[in-house]
Amino acid sequence: MAMNRFAWAGVCLVALAGCAITNGGMNPKASVGPVRVVYHINDSAEQADNALRNIGNHLEVNPQAKIVVVTHARGVDFLFDGAKNKGGNPYNIRVEELKQRGVQFDVCEITLRNRKIPQNRFIPEATFVPSGVAEITRLQQREGYAYLRP
């Protein structure tokens, strides 16, 4: 029985080695493809700066990545017209740059309703979805997006 486990482990190692060779060896840039990722932000003060930096880094190594940022609750605040981070830097400049690189910024309409926030309070780069959490679920389950929470 122990021999079978060792034999099985050997088969697995050979298969993994074959995958590494097929994908360009151990160089992570060699296997870069058009991945899809959803970034989840529900607290602008805690997550927005990190998310924008992480997304920029992500696109640096994989410019073809399809990235959607889904916001709800206090996570929508960095997309307000005139919003600034703790250092006084406006968010809209970085958001505009990322939008030009194909990043989508979704805002939860349930949050808007519950917080009584009009859509015209947001920068033009923001798009609106009926529910932030439902959108995250849809992207993960139906479209195969990886989930990241900065």
N, C-alpha and C positions, 0 to 999 in steps of 0.2 A: 504494500500500500504506500509506503514511504517513497518507493521508487517512482510510483505514478505521480506523486506530488512534484518530485524533482523533474521528472520528464515534462510535466505540464508547465512548470516554471520555465524550463528551457524553451519550450514552444512559444510561450508568451514573450520571452526576451528576444527571440528571433523575430517575432512579429513586430515588436516595438522598434527594433533596430531597422527593420524594413521600412516602417513608417517614417523614421527619422531620415533615412536616406532618400525616400521618395519626397519628403518635404524639405529637402535641401540641407540635411544634416541638423546640427544643433543651433544653427544661426536663426534666431527668431524672426529676423527681417525677411528671410528667404521664403517663409510660408505666409507672409502677410497677404491678406485678401480682403475682399469687401465684407467685413464683419458688420453686424448690426448690434448696437448697444443703446439701452435706455438708461439714462441717468435720472435718478429720483431725488427731487429736492422738496422737502416739506418744512424747512427752516432756513430762510435766506441768511440770517445773521450767522448761523453756524456752518452752512454748507455752500453758499454761493461762490465765494472766492475760491475755495478748494475745487469746486466743480468746474468752474471756468478754466482754472489752471490745468486740471486733469484732462479736460476735453482738448485743450490746446496741445498738451503733451501727447495725447492719444492720436490726434491728427498729424502730429509731427512724424510719428513712426508708421502710421497707417492713414495716409491722406484719403484713401477710398472708403474709410469707415463711414457707415450711415449711423449718425448719432441723433437721438431724440432726447430732449430734456423735458421731463414731465414734472410740473410743479403743482402743489396744492397747499392748503393751509397757509402758514406763514412763509412757505417757500415761493409764493408768487411775488413777494414784495420787491425782489431785486429787479423785476421786470416793469416796475412802475416807472413812468416818465419822470426823470429827475432823481431816481434812486441812486444812492452812493453807499460805498462800503464804509467800514469803521475808520479807514484812513482818509475819507473824504473824496475818494476817486469814484467817478461815475461808472456804473455798471454798463450803461448802454454802449459805450465804445467797444468793449470786449465782446458784448453780445452781437453787435453789428458785424464785427470781424468774423466771428464764428458762424453767423448766419450766412455770410458770403461764402463760407467754406462748406455750406450744406447742412449745418446743424439746425434742427427744428426745436423751437421753444414753445411747449404746450402749457396752457394755463387751464386749471380746473374751473368749469363754470359753476359747480356746486359751491366751491369756495367763494366765488364772487357773489353768489346769491346769499350764502350764510353770513358773509362779512359785509354785504351791501356795498360792493365795489363795482363801479361801472367799467365796462370794457374800454372806454376812451381814456382811462387813467393809465393804460399800458403803452409801452413803446410799440412802434409799428412792427417790430420783428416777432412779437408774440402772436401765437395762434391759440385758438380756444377749443377745448374738448369738453364734452358733457361731464365727464368724471375723470379726475386724475388717476385714481387707483384702478378704475375700470380700464383706462387706457394702458396703464402699465401691464395689467393682466393680459389684455388683448395682444400687445406687442410681444410679450414673452410667449404666450401659448400659441397664438395663431401665426405669428410672423418670425418666431425664433430669435428674438432679441435677447442678448445677455443683459443681466440686471446689475447696475452699479449704483451704490449710494455713497456719495463722498462724505 
